[in-house]
Amino acid sequence: MYYLAKLRFESEDDNGKTKKIREQYLVQASSVGEAEQKLMERFGQGISPCQLEAVQESKILGLID
């Protein structure tokens, strides 16, 4: 299954202003919990802290290479 995850990061620009950045990721996992775990393993130790805003089942059935 595929899950659509929404993450939020905070970043400082060159002028020192804090800027919120939102990104979406498609995660292949067997459950919402596994998708959350994969995301935290990948982004949890980054330079700026990230917040997981939402994870929901995607309507995407598969990827074709």
PDB file of N, CA, C and O in Angstrom:
ATOM      1  N   MET A   1       0.824  -1.173   0.000  1.00  0.00           N
ATOM      2  CA  MET A   1       0.000   0.000   0.000  1.00  0.00           C
ATOM      3  C   MET A   1       0.875   1.245   0.000  1.00  0.00           C
ATOM      4  O   MET A   1       2.043   1.219   0.388  1.00  0.00           O
ATOM      5  N   TYR A   2       0.277   2.315  -0.441  1.00  0.00           N
ATOM      6  CA  TYR A   2       0.966   3.598  -0.455  1.00  0.00           C
ATOM      7  C   TYR A   2       0.224   4.582   0.443  1.00  0.00           C
ATOM      8  O   TYR A   2      -1.006   4.595   0.496  1.00  0.00           O
ATOM      9  N   TYR A   3       0.991   5.396   1.140  1.00  0.00           N
ATOM     10  CA  TYR A   3       0.437   6.393   2.051  1.00  0.00           C
ATOM     11  C   TYR A   3       0.964   7.765   1.675  1.00  0.00           C
ATOM     12  O   TYR A   3       2.137   7.918   1.336  1.00  0.00           O
ATOM     13  N   LEU A   4       0.096   8.757   1.737  1.00  0.00           N
ATOM     14  CA  LEU A   4       0.466  10.141   1.471  1.00  0.00           C
ATOM     15  C   LEU A   4       0.751  10.797   2.815  1.00  0.00           C
ATOM     16  O   LEU A   4      -0.108  10.828   3.695  1.00  0.00           O
ATOM     17  N   ALA A   5       1.958  11.318   2.966  1.00  0.00           N
ATOM     18  CA  ALA A   5       2.368  11.926   4.226  1.00  0.00           C
ATOM     19  C   ALA A   5       2.672  13.400   4.006  1.00  0.00           C
ATOM     20  O   ALA A   5       3.272  13.787   3.003  1.00  0.00           O
ATOM     21  N   LYS A   6       2.247  14.211   4.964  1.00  0.00           N
ATOM     22  CA  LYS A   6       2.507  15.649   4.921  1.00  0.00           C
ATOM     23  C   LYS A   6       3.434  16.002   6.074  1.00  0.00           C
ATOM     24  O   LYS A   6       3.135  15.730   7.237  1.00  0.00           O
ATOM     25  N   LEU A   7       4.564  16.611   5.733  1.00  0.00           N
ATOM     26  CA  LEU A   7       5.564  17.010   6.724  1.00  0.00           C
ATOM     27  C   LEU A   7       5.729  18.519   6.716  1.00  0.00           C
ATOM     28  O   LEU A   7       5.528  19.177   5.696  1.00  0.00           O
ATOM     29  N   ARG A   8       6.102  19.058   7.881  1.00  0.00           N
ATOM     30  CA  ARG A   8       6.379  20.485   7.980  1.00  0.00           C
ATOM     31  C   ARG A   8       7.754  20.672   8.603  1.00  0.00           C
ATOM     32  O   ARG A   8       8.073  20.079   9.634  1.00  0.00           O
ATOM     33  N   PHE A   9       8.556  21.502   7.963  1.00  0.00           N
ATOM     34  CA  PHE A   9       9.888  21.839   8.444  1.00  0.00           C
ATOM     35  C   PHE A   9       9.935  23.333   8.719  1.00  0.00           C
ATOM     36  O   PHE A   9       9.161  24.102   8.148  1.00  0.00           O
ATOM     37  N   GLU A  10      10.832  23.736   9.586  1.00  0.00           N
ATOM     38  CA  GLU A  10      11.094  25.154   9.786  1.00  0.00           C
ATOM     39  C   GLU A  10      12.530  25.405   9.380  1.00  0.00           C
ATOM     40  O   GLU A  10      13.431  24.635   9.711  1.00  0.00           O
ATOM     41  N   SER A  11      12.729  26.497   8.655  1.00  0.00           N
ATOM     42  CA  SER A  11      14.044  26.822   8.138  1.00  0.00           C
ATOM     43  C   SER A  11      14.275  28.316   8.276  1.00  0.00           C
ATOM     44  O   SER A  11      13.331  29.105   8.237  1.00  0.00           O
ATOM     45  N   GLU A  12      15.512  28.695   8.435  1.00  0.00           N
ATOM     46  CA  GLU A  12      15.853  30.119   8.496  1.00  0.00           C
ATOM     47  C   GLU A  12      16.393  30.550   7.151  1.00  0.00           C
ATOM     48  O   GLU A  12      17.198  29.847   6.541  1.00  0.00           O
ATOM     49  N   ASP A  13      15.945  31.721   6.684  1.00  0.00           N
ATOM     50  CA  ASP A  13      16.498  32.259   5.443  1.00  0.00           C
ATOM     51  C   ASP A  13      17.750  33.067   5.765  1.00  0.00           C
ATOM     52  O   ASP A  13      18.188  33.112   6.914  1.00  0.00           O
ATOM     53  N   ASP A  14      18.320  33.701   4.754  1.00  0.00           N
ATOM     54  CA  ASP A  14      19.572  34.451   4.931  1.00  0.00           C
ATOM     55  C   ASP A  14      19.416  35.637   5.878  1.00  0.00           C
ATOM     56  O   ASP A  14      20.399  36.082   6.470  1.00  0.00           O
ATOM     57  N   ASN A  15      18.195  36.159   6.031  1.00  0.00           N
ATOM     58  CA  ASN A  15      17.946  37.301   6.908  1.00  0.00           C
ATOM     59  C   ASN A  15      17.608  36.881   8.335  1.00  0.00           C
ATOM     60  O   ASN A  15      17.354  37.737   9.182  1.00  0.00           O
ATOM     61  N   GLY A  16      17.600  35.598   8.610  1.00  0.00           N
ATOM     62  CA  GLY A  16      17.309  35.094   9.940  1.00  0.00           C
ATOM     63  C   GLY A  16      15.834  34.887  10.225  1.00  0.00           C
ATOM     64  O   GLY A  16      15.458  34.577  11.356  1.00  0.00           O
ATOM     65  N   LYS A  17      14.995  35.054   9.214  1.00  0.00           N
ATOM     66  CA  LYS A  17      13.559  34.836   9.402  1.00  0.00           C
ATOM     67  C   LYS A  17      13.259  33.343   9.345  1.00  0.00           C
ATOM     68  O   LYS A  17      13.819  32.618   8.523  1.00  0.00           O
ATOM     69  N   THR A  18      12.372  32.894  10.224  1.00  0.00           N
ATOM     70  CA  THR A  18      11.950  31.507  10.232  1.00  0.00           C
ATOM     71  C   THR A  18      10.863  31.318   9.181  1.00  0.00           C
ATOM     72  O   THR A  18       9.896  32.077   9.115  1.00  0.00           O
ATOM     73  N   LYS A  19      11.044  30.305   8.377  1.00  0.00           N
ATOM     74  CA  LYS A  19      10.131  30.032   7.269  1.00  0.00           C
ATOM     75  C   LYS A  19       9.602  28.611   7.415  1.00  0.00           C
ATOM     76  O   LYS A  19      10.375  27.687   7.666  1.00  0.00           O
ATOM     77  N   LYS A  20       8.287  28.427   7.260  1.00  0.00           N
ATOM     78  CA  LYS A  20       7.691  27.094   7.332  1.00  0.00           C
ATOM     79  C   LYS A  20       7.622  26.497   5.933  1.00  0.00           C
ATOM     80  O   LYS A  20       7.158  27.135   4.988  1.00  0.00           O
ATOM     81  N   ILE A  21       8.084  25.283   5.825  1.00  0.00           N
ATOM     82  CA  ILE A  21       8.094  24.574   4.546  1.00  0.00           C
ATOM     83  C   ILE A  21       7.253  23.319   4.703  1.00  0.00           C
ATOM     84  O   ILE A  21       7.471  22.535   5.627  1.00  0.00           O
ATOM     85  N   ARG A  22       6.298  23.126   3.810  1.00  0.00           N
ATOM     86  CA  ARG A  22       5.464  21.920   3.823  1.00  0.00           C
ATOM     87  C   ARG A  22       5.794  21.085   2.594  1.00  0.00           C
ATOM     88  O   ARG A  22       5.919  21.601   1.484  1.00  0.00           O
ATOM     89  N   GLU A  23       5.932  19.784   2.820  1.00  0.00           N
ATOM     90  CA  GLU A  23       6.236  18.857   1.734  1.00  0.00           C
ATOM     91  C   GLU A  23       5.356  17.627   1.865  1.00  0.00           C
ATOM     92  O   GLU A  23       4.925  17.270   2.961  1.00  0.00           O
ATOM     93  N   GLN A  24       5.094  16.981   0.733  1.00  0.00           N
ATOM     94  CA  GLN A  24       4.319  15.740   0.721  1.00  0.00           C
ATOM     95  C   GLN A  24       5.198  14.623   0.181  1.00  0.00           C
ATOM     96  O   GLN A  24       6.004  14.827  -0.726  1.00  0.00           O
ATOM     97  N   TYR A  25       5.025  13.435   0.760  1.00  0.00           N
ATOM     98  CA  TYR A  25       5.781  12.261   0.342  1.00  0.00           C
ATOM     99  C   TYR A  25       4.839  11.086   0.178  1.00  0.00           C
ATOM    100  O   TYR A  25       3.856  10.949   0.907  1.00  0.00           O
ATOM    101  N   LEU A  26       5.152  10.250  -0.780  1.00  0.00           N
ATOM    102  CA  LEU A  26       4.437   8.999  -0.980  1.00  0.00           C
ATOM    103  C   LEU A  26       5.299   7.895  -0.384  1.00  0.00           C
ATOM    104  O   LEU A  26       6.456   7.729  -0.768  1.00  0.00           O
ATOM    105  N   VAL A  27       4.735   7.144   0.551  1.00  0.00           N
ATOM    106  CA  VAL A  27       5.492   6.137   1.298  1.00  0.00           C
ATOM    107  C   VAL A  27       4.869   4.768   1.051  1.00  0.00           C
ATOM    108  O   VAL A  27       3.655   4.602   1.164  1.00  0.00           O
ATOM    109  N   GLN A  28       5.703   3.793   0.715  1.00  0.00           N
ATOM    110  CA  GLN A  28       5.225   2.423   0.577  1.00  0.00           C
ATOM    111  C   GLN A  28       5.396   1.737   1.927  1.00  0.00           C
ATOM    112  O   GLN A  28       6.506   1.643   2.450  1.00  0.00           O
ATOM    113  N   ALA A  29       4.280   1.258   2.485  1.00  0.00           N
ATOM    114  CA  ALA A  29       4.307   0.610   3.794  1.00  0.00           C
ATOM    115  C   ALA A  29       3.083  -0.286   3.922  1.00  0.00           C
ATOM    116  O   ALA A  29       2.161  -0.219   3.109  1.00  0.00           O
ATOM    117  N   SER A  30       3.086  -1.125   4.953  1.00  0.00           N
ATOM    118  CA  SER A  30       1.953  -2.024   5.165  1.00  0.00           C
ATOM    119  C   SER A  30       0.920  -1.445   6.123  1.00  0.00           C
ATOM    120  O   SER A  30      -0.177  -1.988   6.250  1.00  0.00           O
ATOM    121  N   SER A  31       1.265  -0.332   6.808  1.00  0.00           N
ATOM    122  CA  SER A  31       0.329   0.303   7.733  1.00  0.00           C
ATOM    123  C   SER A  31       0.719   1.766   7.925  1.00  0.00           C
ATOM    124  O   SER A  31       1.805   2.192   7.532  1.00  0.00           O
ATOM    125  N   VAL A  32      -0.185   2.523   8.536  1.00  0.00           N
ATOM    126  CA  VAL A  32       0.105   3.926   8.837  1.00  0.00           C
ATOM    127  C   VAL A  32       1.290   4.012   9.790  1.00  0.00           C
ATOM    128  O   VAL A  32       2.161   4.865   9.620  1.00  0.00           O
ATOM    129  N   GLY A  33       1.330   3.144  10.783  1.00  0.00           N
ATOM    130  CA  GLY A  33       2.428   3.144  11.747  1.00  0.00           C
ATOM    131  C   GLY A  33       3.781   2.896  11.105  1.00  0.00           C
ATOM    132  O   GLY A  33       4.771   3.534  11.463  1.00  0.00           O
ATOM    133  N   GLU A  34       3.823   1.971  10.157  1.00  0.00           N
ATOM    134  CA  GLU A  34       5.077   1.698   9.457  1.00  0.00           C
ATOM    135  C   GLU A  34       5.481   2.894   8.602  1.00  0.00           C
ATOM    136  O   GLU A  34       6.664   3.222   8.517  1.00  0.00           O
ATOM    137  N   ALA A  35       4.511   3.545   7.971  1.00  0.00           N
ATOM    138  CA  ALA A  35       4.808   4.737   7.167  1.00  0.00           C
ATOM    139  C   ALA A  35       5.386   5.842   8.047  1.00  0.00           C
ATOM    140  O   ALA A  35       6.362   6.488   7.667  1.00  0.00           O
ATOM    141  N   GLU A  36       4.790   6.063   9.225  1.00  0.00           N
ATOM    142  CA  GLU A  36       5.303   7.067  10.160  1.00  0.00           C
ATOM    143  C   GLU A  36       6.718   6.730  10.596  1.00  0.00           C
ATOM    144  O   GLU A  36       7.571   7.614  10.674  1.00  0.00           O
ATOM    145  N   GLN A  37       6.976   5.465  10.879  1.00  0.00           N
ATOM    146  CA  GLN A  37       8.303   5.035  11.312  1.00  0.00           C
ATOM    147  C   GLN A  37       9.342   5.292  10.218  1.00  0.00           C
ATOM    148  O   GLN A  37      10.433   5.786  10.504  1.00  0.00           O
ATOM    149  N   LYS A  38       9.013   4.962   8.979  1.00  0.00           N
ATOM    150  CA  LYS A  38       9.937   5.187   7.866  1.00  0.00           C
ATOM    151  C   LYS A  38      10.251   6.672   7.710  1.00  0.00           C
ATOM    152  O   LYS A  38      11.398   7.047   7.465  1.00  0.00           O
ATOM    153  N   LEU A  39       9.236   7.510   7.851  1.00  0.00           N
ATOM    154  CA  LEU A  39       9.441   8.951   7.718  1.00  0.00           C
ATOM    155  C   LEU A  39      10.332   9.491   8.827  1.00  0.00           C
ATOM    156  O   LEU A  39      11.216  10.307   8.563  1.00  0.00           O
ATOM    157  N   MET A  40      10.119   9.054  10.052  1.00  0.00           N
ATOM    158  CA  MET A  40      10.927   9.547  11.166  1.00  0.00           C
ATOM    159  C   MET A  40      12.369   9.055  11.071  1.00  0.00           C
ATOM    160  O   MET A  40      13.294   9.768  11.462  1.00  0.00           O
ATOM    161  N   GLU A  41      12.567   7.842  10.555  1.00  0.00           N
ATOM    162  CA  GLU A  41      13.932   7.352  10.342  1.00  0.00           C
ATOM    163  C   GLU A  41      14.649   8.208   9.307  1.00  0.00           C
ATOM    164  O   GLU A  41      15.845   8.469   9.429  1.00  0.00           O
ATOM    165  N   ARG A  42      13.922   8.636   8.303  1.00  0.00           N
ATOM    166  CA  ARG A  42      14.525   9.405   7.213  1.00  0.00           C
ATOM    167  C   ARG A  42      14.702  10.879   7.556  1.00  0.00           C
ATOM    168  O   ARG A  42      15.733  11.464   7.225  1.00  0.00           O
ATOM    169  N   PHE A  43      13.711  11.495   8.216  1.00  0.00           N
ATOM    170  CA  PHE A  43      13.733  12.938   8.423  1.00  0.00           C
ATOM    171  C   PHE A  43      13.868  13.363   9.882  1.00  0.00           C
ATOM    172  O   PHE A  43      14.087  14.546  10.145  1.00  0.00           O
ATOM    173  N   GLY A  44      13.750  12.465  10.818  1.00  0.00           N
ATOM    174  CA  GLY A  44      13.751  12.824  12.230  1.00  0.00           C
ATOM    175  C   GLY A  44      15.057  13.381  12.741  1.00  0.00           C
ATOM    176  O   GLY A  44      15.056  14.140  13.710  1.00  0.00           O
ATOM    177  N   GLN A  45      16.169  13.035  12.128  1.00  0.00           N
ATOM    178  CA  GLN A  45      17.480  13.471  12.592  1.00  0.00           C
ATOM    179  C   GLN A  45      18.078  14.552  11.700  1.00  0.00           C
ATOM    180  O   GLN A  45      19.297  14.722  11.663  1.00  0.00           O
ATOM    181  N   GLY A  46      17.239  15.274  10.988  1.00  0.00           N
ATOM    182  CA  GLY A  46      17.728  16.296  10.069  1.00  0.00           C
ATOM    183  C   GLY A  46      18.222  17.538  10.780  1.00  0.00           C
ATOM    184  O   GLY A  46      18.189  17.624  12.007  1.00  0.00           O
ATOM    185  N   ILE A  47      18.679  18.492   9.998  1.00  0.00           N
ATOM    186  CA  ILE A  47      19.206  19.747  10.533  1.00  0.00           C
ATOM    187  C   ILE A  47      18.108  20.510  11.273  1.00  0.00           C
ATOM    188  O   ILE A  47      18.321  20.996  12.383  1.00  0.00           O
ATOM    189  N   SER A  48      16.949  20.610  10.656  1.00  0.00           N
ATOM    190  CA  SER A  48      15.832  21.276  11.320  1.00  0.00           C
ATOM    191  C   SER A  48      14.786  20.228  11.681  1.00  0.00           C
ATOM    192  O   SER A  48      14.566  19.278  10.929  1.00  0.00           O
ATOM    193  N   PRO A  49      14.147  20.401  12.827  1.00  0.00           N
ATOM    194  CA  PRO A  49      13.146  19.412  13.227  1.00  0.00           C
ATOM    195  C   PRO A  49      11.949  19.404  12.275  1.00  0.00           C
ATOM    196  O   PRO A  49      11.551  20.446  11.754  1.00  0.00           O
ATOM    197  N   CYS A  50      11.390  18.235  12.060  1.00  0.00           N
ATOM    198  CA  CYS A  50      10.208  18.143  11.206  1.00  0.00           C
ATOM    199  C   CYS A  50       9.035  17.659  12.045  1.00  0.00           C
ATOM    200  O   CYS A  50       9.197  16.956  13.042  1.00  0.00           O
ATOM    201  N   GLN A  51       7.863  18.057  11.609  1.00  0.00           N
ATOM    202  CA  GLN A  51       6.646  17.606  12.251  1.00  0.00           C
ATOM    203  C   GLN A  51       5.825  16.853  11.232  1.00  0.00           C
ATOM    204  O   GLN A  51       5.645  17.305  10.101  1.00  0.00           O
ATOM    205  N   LEU A  52       5.337  15.725  11.632  1.00  0.00           N
ATOM    206  CA  LEU A  52       4.478  14.924  10.787  1.00  0.00           C
ATOM    207  C   LEU A  52       3.054  15.437  10.973  1.00  0.00           C
ATOM    208  O   LEU A  52       2.468  15.272  12.043  1.00  0.00           O
ATOM    209  N   GLU A  53       2.495  16.059   9.932  1.00  0.00           N
ATOM    210  CA  GLU A  53       1.164  16.655  10.042  1.00  0.00           C
ATOM    211  C   GLU A  53       0.055  15.642   9.787  1.00  0.00           C
ATOM    212  O   GLU A  53      -0.972  15.671  10.465  1.00  0.00           O
ATOM    213  N   ALA A  54       0.246  14.746   8.818  1.00  0.00           N
ATOM    214  CA  ALA A  54      -0.812  13.789   8.489  1.00  0.00           C
ATOM    215  C   ALA A  54      -0.240  12.633   7.688  1.00  0.00           C
ATOM    216  O   ALA A  54       0.715  12.795   6.929  1.00  0.00           O
ATOM    217  N   VAL A  55      -0.837  11.471   7.869  1.00  0.00           N
ATOM    218  CA  VAL A  55      -0.549  10.299   7.042  1.00  0.00           C
ATOM    219  C   VAL A  55      -1.894   9.667   6.713  1.00  0.00           C
ATOM    220  O   VAL A  55      -2.685   9.366   7.607  1.00  0.00           O
ATOM    221  N   GLN A  56      -2.141   9.470   5.432  1.00  0.00           N
ATOM    222  CA  GLN A  56      -3.408   8.850   5.036  1.00  0.00           C
ATOM    223  C   GLN A  56      -3.175   7.900   3.878  1.00  0.00           C
ATOM    224  O   GLN A  56      -2.223   8.051   3.113  1.00  0.00           O
ATOM    225  N   GLU A  57      -4.045   6.929   3.761  1.00  0.00           N
ATOM    226  CA  GLU A  57      -3.937   5.957   2.686  1.00  0.00           C
ATOM    227  C   GLU A  57      -4.128   6.670   1.342  1.00  0.00           C
ATOM    228  O   GLU A  57      -5.034   7.488   1.180  1.00  0.00           O
ATOM    229  N   SER A  58      -3.273   6.347   0.404  1.00  0.00           N
ATOM    230  CA  SER A  58      -3.322   6.952  -0.919  1.00  0.00           C
ATOM    231  C   SER A  58      -4.225   6.138  -1.832  1.00  0.00           C
ATOM    232  O   SER A  58      -4.403   4.935  -1.636  1.00  0.00           O
ATOM    233  N   LYS A  59      -4.781   6.789  -2.808  1.00  0.00           N
ATOM    234  CA  LYS A  59      -5.588   6.099  -3.807  1.00  0.00           C
ATOM    235  C   LYS A  59      -4.711   5.483  -4.910  1.00  0.00           C
ATOM    236  O   LYS A  59      -5.210   4.780  -5.788  1.00  0.00           O
ATOM    237  N   ILE A  60      -3.424   5.751  -4.855  1.00  0.00           N
ATOM    238  CA  ILE A  60      -2.481   5.216  -5.829  1.00  0.00           C
ATOM    239  C   ILE A  60      -2.338   3.721  -5.594  1.00  0.00           C
ATOM    240  O   ILE A  60      -2.071   3.290  -4.472  1.00  0.00           O
ATOM    241  N   LEU A  61      -2.510   2.939  -6.632  1.00  0.00           N
ATOM    242  CA  LEU A  61      -2.455   1.477  -6.526  1.00  0.00           C
ATOM    243  C   LEU A  61      -1.065   0.917  -6.714  1.00  0.00           C
ATOM    244  O   LEU A  61      -0.761  -0.155  -6.192  1.00  0.00           O
ATOM    245  N   GLY A  62      -0.210   1.617  -7.447  1.00  0.00           N
ATOM    246  CA  GLY A  62       1.119   1.111  -7.676  1.00  0.00           C
ATOM    247  C   GLY A  62       1.940   2.056  -8.529  1.00  0.00           C
ATOM    248  O   GLY A  62       1.426   3.031  -9.077  1.00  0.00           O
ATOM    249  N   LEU A  63       3.225   1.752  -8.632  1.00  0.00           N
ATOM    250  CA  LEU A  63       4.154   2.518  -9.455  1.00  0.00           C
ATOM    251  C   LEU A  63       4.664   1.625 -10.570  1.00  0.00           C
ATOM    252  O   LEU A  63       4.941   0.444 -10.357  1.00  0.00           O
ATOM    253  N   ILE A  64       4.784   2.187 -11.739  1.00  0.00           N
ATOM    254  CA  ILE A  64       5.300   1.438 -12.883  1.00  0.00           C
ATOM    255  C   ILE A  64       6.600   2.098 -13.307  1.00  0.00           C
ATOM    256  O   ILE A  64       6.630   3.284 -13.633  1.00  0.00           O
ATOM    257  N   ASP A  65       7.673   1.320 -13.300  1.00  0.00           N
ATOM    258  CA  ASP A  65       8.988   1.824 -13.740  1.00  0.00           C
ATOM    259  C   ASP A  65       9.183   1.591 -15.198  1.00  0.00           C
ATOM    260  O   ASP A  65      10.226   1.947 -15.746  1.00  0.00           O
TER     261      ASP A  65
END
